[in-house]
Amino acid sequence: MTSDLTLVSHSLCPYVQRAAIALAEKGVPFERVTIDLSDKPDWFRKVSPLGKVPLLKTGETYLFESAPILEYLEDSQPRPLHPRDPVARARHRAYIEFGSQVLNGIGALYDAADRQGFEEKAAALREKFLHLEQELDGEGPFFSGPDFSLVDATFGPVFRYFDVFDRLGRFGILDGLEKVGRWRDNLAKRRSVVEAVAADYPADLTRFLKRRQSWISGLI
Ligand SMILES: N[C@@H](CCC(=O)N[C@@H](CS)C(=O)NCC(=O)O)C(=O)O
């Protein structure tokens, strides 16, 4: 099967991964074009209004921003990843945004200049996961039970950061959060989540963290 969908990507970007996971879950073939965000090509600057990845090219149109891209895939492709119930759908959309706020917290964590700043950011991040521990469906394996959803596509890339953080130290951010821990393990096993990044992702992320010249860089 051929596809006219192209995902404009960067190797580490968790927002790109959301779209790649949704496409894989839907069984939709797509091309990937990877760009260097530190040296953005002219064609990319012209078609990306915010200068960010992901972009999804469909026909001659470049869609930008991961949340609308996910919604477009829901509207245009098979195998729904949103629940049908309107309240549940709205709640899932809200937790996709919550996932973006968690990613902001992760960015603040790895950019913290010193240990005290790092610990403050770690505590703020843990608050968000404590909230998730309350919200999660205890049965699992996914956010809302048996069906993989866009919230799962959002959090697979979130937990992937922790696989690398765990190699650098014991920061305790997810300690004792049993439902979150089980969710993390289940997402790590999901084929679409595994295949959303290249095999050298951990080394690539570690190099990225080293270059931040922040407190965590000093642990590498
Ligand atoms: N709100 C955007 C966030 C996307 C984003 O932050 N992408 C980053 C890479 S992960 C980016 O392209 N940054 C531009 C840059 O580094 O210049 C979305 O959901 O798509």
PDBQT file of the ligand as one rigid body, heavy atoms in Angstrom, charges set to zero:
ROOT
HETATM    1  N1  LIG A 301       3.356  22.202  20.557  1.00  0.00    +0.000 N 
HETATM    2  C1  LIG A 301       4.184  21.500  19.586  1.00  0.00    +0.000 C 
HETATM    3  C2  LIG A 301       5.533  21.199  20.215  1.00  0.00    +0.000 C 
HETATM    4  C3  LIG A 301       6.511  20.600  19.221  1.00  0.00    +0.000 C 
HETATM    5  C4  LIG A 301       7.945  20.858  19.628  1.00  0.00    +0.000 C 
HETATM    6  O1  LIG A 301       8.226  21.436  20.684  1.00  0.00    +0.000 OA
HETATM    7  N2  LIG A 301       8.865  20.408  18.770  1.00  0.00    +0.000 N 
HETATM    8  C5  LIG A 301      10.266  20.687  19.028  1.00  0.00    +0.000 C 
HETATM    9  C6  LIG A 301      11.123  19.421  18.947  1.00  0.00    +0.000 C 
HETATM   10  S1  LIG A 301      10.583  18.198  20.105  1.00  0.00    +0.000 SA
HETATM   11  C7  LIG A 301      10.795  21.617  17.950  1.00  0.00    +0.000 C 
HETATM   12  O2  LIG A 301      10.561  21.406  16.783  1.00  0.00    +0.000 OA
HETATM   13  N3  LIG A 301      11.495  22.677  18.362  1.00  0.00    +0.000 N 
HETATM   14  C8  LIG A 301      12.022  23.643  17.455  1.00  0.00    +0.000 C 
HETATM   15  C9  LIG A 301      13.457  23.941  17.662  1.00  0.00    +0.000 C 
HETATM   16  O3  LIG A 301      14.118  23.224  18.437  1.00  0.00    +0.000 OA
HETATM   17  O4  LIG A 301      13.931  24.885  17.056  1.00  0.00    +0.000 OA
HETATM   18  C10 LIG A 301       3.491  20.220  19.145  1.00  0.00    +0.000 C 
HETATM   19  O5  LIG A 301       2.694  19.677  19.928  1.00  0.00    +0.000 OA
HETATM   20  O6  LIG A 301       3.707  19.777  18.004  1.00  0.00    +0.000 OA
ENDROOT
TORSDOF 0
